[in-house]
Amino acid sequence: MLIADDQRMLRAGLRMVIETEPDMTVVGEAGDGAEAVTLALRLRPDVVLMDIAMPRQDGLAATRTLLATPHPPRIIVLTTFDTDENLYRALRAGASGFLLKVSSPEHLITAIRVVAGGDALLDPAVTTRVISAFAGRPGPEPPKELADLTPREADVLRLMARGMSNGEIAAALAVGDATVKTHVARVLMKLNLRDRVQAVVYAYESGLVRAGNATG
């Protein structure tokens, strides 16, 4: 684990929380985005906790740089998300997790485990801001690849866009968790998306889901 934040006290607090877990180790700390990139390339952490607002190079630029390298780390953006513009830029940067700095230690540890395991995580408060950010935007022409989805796969994507977990989607559609997991994997493959975070962005940008209308 690498922690990138320009506030030394916050880094110390995050390290303290993380290192209470027997299977987690903080291998380094960075005070800005440029240092985060340098350390991540040298230390090869599995996960990077990345703040947005940092000197020299911000966390969004650092995230884009790292994700363009071979075998990049998984990245969790940890921020206050002061503006919708920052939120949208963070989503587009392609990180695998998004947490607010006011999140509980338990939520932080859960997020690290989810992201390290290859999945993606959106804080529920962040999902709400995603919906708000897209409110009132004109609907685009649906991308052609949407037609490749089955009706059930489109339903799964709509529910993912609402921030629902696999278990919640399974309950909503009255199917098993394994079935939902299969649908999610097919949606990501057909749309050439890396994870659920990209799927949420895609669902709104494509016009499949409109703010205030979860069914499209």
BELSUL-V840288 format. One record per pair of residues at least 12 apart in sequence whose C-alpha atoms are under 10 Angstrom apart, sorted by the first residue. I is the first residue (numbers start at 1). J is the second residue. Records with the same first field share a line. If there is no record, write none. Layout:
I=J  J
This chain:
1=15  18  19  24  25  26  27  28  29  40  43  44  45  46  47  48  49  73  74  75  112  116
2=15  25  26  27  28  29  30  36  39  40  43  44  45  46  47  48  49  50  73  75
3=15  26  27  28  29  30  31  36  39  40  45  47  48  49  50  51  76  78
4=28  29  30  31  32  33  34  35  36  37  39  40  48  49  50  51  52  54  58  59  62  77  78
5=29  30  31  32  33  36  49  50  51  52  53  54  55  58  59  78  79
6=29  30  31  32  33  50  51  52  53  54  55  58
7=30  31  32  51  54
8=29  30  31
10=101
11=29  30  31  49
12=29
13=105
14=26  49  105  108
15=27  28  29
17=105  106  108  109
18=105  106  108  109  112
20=109
21=109
24=109  112  113
25=45
26=45  47  48
27=39  40  43  44  45
28=40  43  45  48
29=48  49
30=49  50  54
31=51  54  55  56  57
32=50  51  52  53  54  55  56  57  58  59  62
33=50  51  52  53  54  55  56  57  58  59  60  61  62  63  65
34=54  55  56  57  58  59  61  62  65
35=56  57  62
36=48  49  50  57  58  59  62  63  66
37=57  59  61  62  63  64  65  66
38=62  66
40=66  72  73
41=66  69  70  71  72  73
44=71  72  73
45=72  73  74  75
46=71  72  73  74  75  112  115  116  117
47=72  73  74  75  76  96  112  113  115  116
48=63  66  72  73  74  75  76  77  78  95  112  116
49=74  75  76  77  78  79  97  98  99  108  112
50=62  63  75  76  77  78  79  95  97  98
51=63  76  77  78  79  80  99  100  101
52=77  78  79  80  81  86  87  89  90
53=78  79  80  81  86
59=77  78  79  90  93
60=77  86  89  90  91  92  93  94  95
61=89  90  93
62=93
63=75  76  77  90  93  94  95
64=90  92  93  94  95
65=93
66=95
67=93  94  95
73=95  96  115  116
74=94  95  96  97  112  115  116  117  118  119  120
75=94  95  96  97  98  112  115  116  120
76=94  95  96  97  98  99  108  111  112  115  116  120  121  122
77=90  91  93  94  95  96  97  98  99  100  101  122
78=97  98  99  100  101  102  103  108
79=98  99  100  101  102  103
80=99  100  101  102  103  126
81=98  99  100  101  126  129
83=129  133
84=126  129  130  132  133  134
85=133
87=126  127  129  130  133
88=129  130  133  134  201
91=122  126  130  197  198  200  201
92=197  198  201  202
93=198
94=194  195  197  198  201
95=115  120  121  195  197  198
96=111  112  114  115  116  118  119  120  121  122  194  195  196  197  198
97=111  112  114  115  119  120  121  122  123  195  196  197
98=111  120  121  122  123  124  125  126  127  197
99=111  121  122  123  124  125  126
100=122  123  124  125  126
103=123  125
107=123
108=123
111=123
118=194  195
119=194  195  196  197
120=194  195  196  197  198
121=163  165  195  196  197
122=163  164  165  196  197  200
123=163
124=162  163  164
125=163
126=163
127=161  162  163  164  197  200
128=162  163  211
130=161  162  163  200  201  204  211
131=161  162  163  200  201  204  209  210  211  212  213  214
132=211  212
133=204  211
134=201  204  205  207  209  210  211  212
135=204  210  211  212  213
136=210  211  212
137=204  205  207  210  211
138=205  207  210
139=204  205  206  207  208  209  210
140=204  205  206  207  208
141=205  206  207  208
142=203  205  206  207  208
143=191  202  205  206  207  208
144=191  206
145=190  191  192
146=187  190  191  203  206  208
147=190
148=187  190  191
149=183  186  187  190  191
150=183  186  187
152=173  180  183
153=180  182  183  184  185  186  187  188
154=183  184  187  203  208  209  215  216
155=169  173  183  208  214  215  216
156=169  170  172  173  180  181  183  184  187
157=169  183  184  187  188  196  199  200  202  203  208  209  215
158=199  200  203  204  208  209  210  213  214  215  216
159=172  173  200  203  209  214  215
160=184  196  197  199  200  203  214
161=196  197  198  199  200  201  202  203  204  208  209  210  211  214  215
162=200  203  209  211  213  214  215
163=196  197  200
165=177  180  196
166=178  179  180  181  183  184
167=180  181
168=180
169=181
184=196  199
187=199
203=216
204=216
